[in-house]
Amino acid sequence: MSGFQRQADRVHATLATGLSSPAALLVAGSWAFAEASFFFIVPDVFLGLVALFAPRRVARTLAAIAVGAVAGAALLVVISSVAPSGVAGFLDRLPAIGPDDLVEARAQLESQGFMAFLSAPLEGVPVKVYVHEATQLSLPEPLTLVFTALNRVERIGLFGLVMATVGVLGRSLIARFPRSVGVTYLAAWAAFYAAFWAARPG
């Protein structure tokens, strides 16, 4: 075995072990908590890394993301209840969120009820916008949290499944070039966000 391959194996083993650890679940849950309340980078980024280097951990990571998202949504419900205008102004200042998104989310909730949470992934509007508007419409808070979890599983789960398939089918290539795969993956996300933020108002 060449020195290059031994080094690649060490890097791959380190990534696989780290992304399979309890700490990785904490990162996933914390990231989802932040994204559901105030952060603007989706936890899909972390889930995809797990799927590439430790595909068997995707289901547990997705569960941690769903739990974290529900906790973040619960915090947002509380804050939106006591300071609705402040939350609306804060959301409006986040990248790729504008006043029209708040108006559209409210209109969808009024016409579709909680099913709007399940069509939200197709709209490109963060789930936190729907959580805030559902609170303003005085919709039942427990159902807001349930549909936040369903929203996360619906969209992020599909992405995790696709990336886990890539992780399994491309295992030998990923193990041979772990650094290149990781850098390429993160660069793809950076390019996606650059294009997404440029294309959307707000």
Secondary structure, DSSP 8 states (H G I E B T S, - for coil): --HHHHHHHHHHHHHHHHHTSHHHHHHHHHHHHHHHHT--S-THHHHHHHHHH-GGGHHHHHHHHHHHHHHHHHHHHHHHHH-HHHHHHHHHHSTT--HHHHHHHHHHHHHHGGGHHHHHHHHT--HHHHHHHHHHTT--HHHHHHHHHHHHHHHHHHHHHHHHHHHHHTHHHHHHSHHHHHHHHHHHHHHHHHHHHHHS--
